[in-house]
Amino acid sequence: MTVVQKNFVNLGNLYTRIKVPRPPGWAYFDDGSIFIVPYGWLPHHGFEKRMSLAASFISSPSPKIQAIRQEDPLRSRLILINKDGRDLKHNTFHILARNAYNNQRLSVVGLPFEDIALKLDESGSHPTSAQFKEAPQLKIEHRLRNSEALRTFRGTFIDGTLHPNVRLGNGLLFSSNAGIRSPQMREKRQLRDLKVKARRKSLDLPNRAPAEFSGRWGVNSSMDRHRPAQEQGVQLWESQMAEKDPFSQEIPPPTPGARSPSSTLESGDTENEAEVRELEQRMEIIRWKRRSLELERKLAMATRRRASTTRERYQTNRDTPQHKPEGSLQAPVKSTGDVFSSNGFDFDDESPPEALARLRSRIQLPTRNKLRSRGV
């Protein structure tokens, strides 16, 4: 008998609309500048139109941005952020713009954005006038939107056309971190490096940490360190450890009053204070390492002393004759009356020893009468 199988199909999902992800995005200009659209998703033609409007500002920027370009060629590329949503209000295109270095965050203290309002013509395809003013620091919600938009790349705008998935080699490199960091000026970095080098030179420290400083606190464990045999002596081991670790010598702590006038003026710099704390921590590590070496030296001396004491005790026990306990058996006597040799027995003597003779004398064999009485 054939059993009819029933198959059920859920037709309810056939007519549901597929949710297509429409995240915000960003794109490159042909000169390497970037254009960010953080507020909502724009189709390809809408994104291309916004970039064509911003391209006119790239070619003829504001006087402030143009002056920075001429002063520092490394900051010739711009970061442009679209402020409008899907529709432009009052036929005006609003953007934020500033000059940028490579590997720089979008929001930097001391480098504010410039608020630009481009008034468009009646067709909305060409800007006719522009207004410039300094923009305040971006709030955290706007910085988070910009970081989210930097996850989706839309292409590169070349000769009035947005080419998807096309990257040029001159693109501006940036960080998508939403935090704010102070600008790392070249002069400030050079001054900090000079201070650090002078500090290391005054403390007789190398420019870089030695290879022995590994692990979390930069100190090798005693198990990782090669230790020679005890027979070679403690002095040889100490000399080898001193050659391996030339930085184990005690270094006097830095005096807080011995600072140069330039460092006193810039004591508020957090980066320099961090370098000072790092040096103090390294000196503390060196002091702890010296204590560890001292403890290991004492442990090696104690181990050697214990080994020598054990060796002397063994030699003393070996040279001292063994004392026989009281009540021990006397040496067996031959039948002729002669005493055994120091071996304790003689193979030529056929008579049993005295102990065996006494043992045999204690053994009483049953007599014939007892065997008869038992019926054996």
Secondary structure, 3 states (H helix, E strand, C coil): CCCCCCCCCCCHHHHCCCCCCCCCEEEEECCCCEEEECCCCCCHHHHHHHHHHHHHHHHCCCHHHHHHHHHCHHHCCEEEEECCCCCCHHHEEEEEEEECCCCEECCECCCCCEEEEEEECCCCCCEEEEEEEECCCCCHHHHHHHHHHCCCEEEEEECCEEECCCCCCCCCCEECCCCCECCCCHHHHHHHHHHHHHHHHHCCCCCCCCCCCCCCCCCCCCCCCCCCCHHHCHHHHHHHHHHHCHHHCCCCCCCCCCCCHHHHHCCCCHHHHHHHHHHHHHHHHHHHHHHHHHHHHHHHHHHHHHHHHHHHHHHHHHHCCCCCCCCCCCCCECCCCCECCCCCCCCCCCCCCHHHHHHHHHCCCCCHHHHHHCCC
